[in-house]
Each structure stands twice: as structure tokens, then as C-alpha cells.
Amino acid sequence: MTITYLKQAAPRPASESNDIRDTVQVMLANIARGGEEAVRDYARRLDGWTGEIVLSDAERRAACERVPEEVQDDIRFAHANIRRFAEAQKATITDCEVEVIPGLIAGQKQIPVSAAGCYVPGGRYSHIASALMTITTAKVAGVRHITAVSPTRPETGIPDAIIFAMDLAGADLILNLGGVQGIAAMAQGLFGARPADILVGPGNAFVAEAKRMLFGPVGIDMFAGPTDSLVIADHTAAAETVAWDLVSQAEHGADSPVWLIATDRALAEEVLAHADALISSLPEPNASTARISWAERAEVILCDTREEAVEVSDRYAPEHLQVQAEDLDWWLENLGSYGSLFLGRETTVPFGDKTSGPNHVLPTGGAARYTGGLSVHKFTKTVTWQRCTAEAADELARRTARISRMEGMEGHARAAELRRKIAP
């Protein structure tokens, strides 16, 4: 195997998350003790928000009316695609039952969770699409109560377009909260929310750590880190297109890695030559963000064959994976570790991020080796049930009792044998 790094990322410091972990732990403990008042205090100190935490129906309507009609149409377009894809996913999740042995019927049943907490990022960017991705998917899954939170801006609160998206997608309650305090409020069921059974949605490092710490008593979609993207390209790809696809993802954040795996050296070198100029053409702060990401986190890897490219890509297990190469069906068949796959030069990660339908809440940091992204499945519990006749119970009891005694579990054996007494 011949793999050449034309550009390699700087190593990340192992201790960079310690301060975040300590800060979040203290915040969660304070909110557990202080409840709503502690949340208000954090909202005031961290976000400069002194308004009401609960967004009233009147405020919701007013915010929606302020959104320009063209933007409303764009959001409706994205919502329809996301809903349609989620509905198709739901159709693949079915109840079933089977007669395991004569007289023993077992089955599975799909039950949506009762309450979900959806976090919609704010801050540098207004993530309208995240509201659609999380809330719409929960709604399609059948979740009965959905609380949504998003960081506020001083004096103005949550941006109107995000509120419009939350309302369109079906949020039952909207809270003017971001960060750890928003996550904790949904988990604890503060401000009229129902305590969340599951917390979903992307966020910064503090939000991700809060979800990680709360996991157990509360479900989460996944442990999320900085977004990452990988492009596989061969000699048929256009260097400027590949470069833009990498740069556009680098603007997510200074700690967001982007990777190129190329099977053609000339293409790889041309992409490297394009990158700086493309980054410089972005507005601020996007350009500065992308420049740091490209300098410190980007990698360009040259492979001799497409088989080598697949092996390297699967090792990285990227959140987003684009293929701009010949024989797309071959790549679809052979690639095995990614959050979402974009095949061909006609599609791009921003389509998936915003409007095309498949969910953009995806596994990061190599987690795509063992899990997929947010879907109706994450909001649905697959539970099992069984019943049996007296005849089936007799055989089950005999065999269960023997296995139980071999394990040393006499109580299990006796509970099983009681069922023989009701057999005819």
C-alpha cells in the first residue's frame, strides 16, 4: 500500500477538553440545585438575556410574520424534503410477531419516546436547518411533546427565521435558552417543559459535554465533536470544485477537520494551490475560521488505487463523505464507514446540511465506524413482547429450570417450574 501525505494535520493537544469538562460539571450541579433561577442567572451572565425564557404564542406568531416570504418558502421547501425522507425511514420500522415454537408467540413493537429536547445552535451562525432536522424528525417519529431551545441574542432573542423553522417543524414549547443551561432545562423539564427522554441536536463543545454528562438517565443522539468532512476524488474531478467543497466545510469552525483522498497527484496539487485564494475570498469571520482549520486540521492524502482510498476513508470514518470519481456504484458498494455519503460532482455536503432531506445531525470524530446519524429510529424504542400456551410453557419451564440450575440460579428455576402446574 502506497499512501503519501501531501499535507498533514497538526496533532491536537490531549488536555484541551479538561477545562470544558470541569466548567460543565459545575454548571449542571448548580442547575440541579437551583433549578429555574440558576438557569435564568446563566442566561443573563452568559448570553446577556434578561427577557422571558418561555416564548409566548404571540411572540412566536410575530417572529414568524417578520420572516420574508422568500425565506419562508425556502424553509418550507427544506422542511418538506426532510419530512418526506423521515417518513420513508419510518416506513422501514415495523412491528412483527413470530411463532418461535408451537404455542410461543413473540414480537416486537415500535414505541416513540414521549418527550424530546431539540437543541438548535446559534452564536456565529443561525442554524435554521438544525431546527428542521431535529424537530421534524421527532414529529414524524410520533414524539408527543417536543421542546426546542436556541441561544438568544441580547435584546432580540432567538432569530426570527429559527423561530419560524421551529414552529413549522412542530415544536410544542420554545425556550429562549442556549448552552449548558438550555440542555439542562430540557433534561429537567423546567419552564413548563416535559422532562426529555432524549436530547438531540448539534452544539458547541460545552453543549456536547453537557449531553455526554447527562447521558444515562436521559438518552442522547450521539457524542458529537467538531464537524468533519472528507472528499475522495480521482482524475475526473474538477480541482476548484473539490477545493470549494473542502473550504466550505472548513468555515464551520477552526477545529473542524477536512480531508482529501486523491488517486491523482496532479489533482491533489491543484486543490492545494486553489485553497488559499478561495479562503481569502470569503467574508469575515468565515475566512479567518476556514484559514485556521485549513492550516491546522486539513489533510491531503495521495493513494495509488481506489481500494487504498476506501481503506483510508473507512479508517477516518468521516461525518460527511463526498465521492467525485468514476463508477459511483462501485464506491457506494465498497465504502463502509461514514455518516452521510454524497455521490458525484452534482451533489455537495451543503445540500445535505440545509435542504435535500437526509438528516445533517451525524456522527463525528470517527464514530461513523459504529453508528449512523439522527433519524426516526433515534426517537423510537424497539421493544419486545411474548405470550405462550400452557403446552409451550411446559417445555419452556423444563428447559429453563435445567439451564437456571446449571447457572446456580435456583429462584429462576422454581419460578419457571411453577408454570408446569398450569399446563394441562
URDA-V678823 format. One line per field, one symbol per residue. phi: phi as a letter, one per 20 degrees, with the letter a starting at -180 (. if undefined). Layout:
phi = ???
//
This chain:
phi = .dcceebcfffeffefefffgfffffffffffeelffffgfffffedmedeffefffffffffffffggffgffffgffffffffffffffedcfbbbefcgnddcbccdcffebcddedfcmgceegfffffefgfffffoffccdccbgedgmdnfggfffgfffffofebddfbcmgfffffffemelnfegfebdcofaffffffffffefpfcecfaeddgfbbcddcdfefegfffffffffeffgafdefcccdddcfffgfffgffgffffffffeegffffffgffddfcccddfcffffffffffflffdcdccbflffffffdfccaebdddnffdbgggffdcfpgfeecfdmnfffcbdefbgffeceeddbbbbfffffffgffffffffffendffffffffgfffeff
//
